[in-house]
Amino acid sequence: MTTKIILIFLWILPAASFGQSKGLGITPMHKFFQQYTDSTIIVEYSQVADGRPSFYRVISKTGDLVDAFKYEPVDTSYYSVFKLKKSMPVVLWNMFTMKRTGFNHNSADINIFFNHVQIDTSLTKKLWQEITSFKPWRLVDDYTYGAECNGIPAGLTYDSGTWIMHLVTKKEIKTLCYLLPEYFEKQCPGNKNRQAAIRIEQLFKTYYPTFNLFSY
């Protein structure tokens, strides 16, 4: 009985310590760029539906310098270790799973999962210019415009089908969310904000090397 109580306590401890920081949250990584750069654009790829933490593509500008970064946490989801259950003693498997999936609750930060992306300086500047040509700070998202084709207010649960962009300046961090933007633009074209989001997403995919949403 004592062993079971300890296991339960250890299982919930990471959640109590770090909170549910997956998806849409303003993380220490966001705060870092707010403090040390002039402006930063962060694209978040939320994996909430799969139980995995979000990963990010980041481009920041300070003065004349533009840099590209990425944050890619390892796959710490429960399903990735479930298949090992039969090959381990119960207590060992419980502890192994608890330790491994505990990282799910960690917020994005400047740590081993965060890296500079090797893109030529001329290309990062071009990427920044192309993104900002869509005036991202003036865009409104589904919360304001309404999601889907009927302008349904976006009080809905966002998962991996939602495109998320964080716009970071010294004064504020603005988050924009678009539910399945490419799909709904085909179903009911004409939303200029959604069209801009789609083009910005395409730019990130074009400029970032070996871009793969399922690389971890």
PyMOL commands that set and color helices and strands:
alter all, ss='L'
color gray80, all
select helices_A, chain A and resi 2-18+28-36+48-50+79-82+85-87+90-105+121-132+136-138+142-145+181-187+192-207
alter helices_A, ss='H'
color red, helices_A
select strands_A, chain A and resi 39-45+55-62+65-71+114-116+162-169+173-179
alter strands_A, ss='S'
color yellow, strands_A
deselect
rebuild
show_as cartoon
